Amino acid sequence: MAILKQGNTSSMPAKEFLTFVLGDETYALDIMTVKEIRGYEPATKIANAPSYIKGVINLRGDIVPIVDLRIKFDIGEATYNEWTIVIMLNVRDRVVGIVVDGVSDVMNLEAEEIKPAPEFGVAFDSRYLHGLAALEDQMVIIVDIEELISSDEIGVFESA
């Protein structure tokens, strides 16, 4: 996994983001929420769960819900093989897995490098976005993964 260093011009340290791919778009999430990255394994299905909730797995004693973001946001075709990736996240003291097409890099970004997200043109609702950042010749969509996973829309956790 390559580490992409951006210039550090401010006194605040850069924040690290893990980039991942859904369809044709590149997304990023705060690397501090990442517990581990692993291959997909079939999950135990949950009755009456939405199609994007693949079920649950036992991860070293923790029962972990698995959410396929490709299905949730209707991005590409969801296939499951030895290259399918699950990012295990720590969200609000719980572990949840998200299925993505692939994991790319770790990138460091200064706060001023993250631009406000537009209200259109991306699969995620803008309330779940931190913003956009330029990475070489493409834009990276920075996701507020904690807000997204804990939202009523995804429905993995009970509402507070």
Secondary structure by P-SEA (a helix, b strand, c coil): cbbbbccccccccbbbbbbbbcccbbbbccccccccccccccccccccccccccbbbbccccbbbbbccccccccccccccccbbbbbbbcccbbbbbbccbbbbbbbbcccccccccccccccccccccbbbbcccbbbbbbaaaaaaacccccccccc
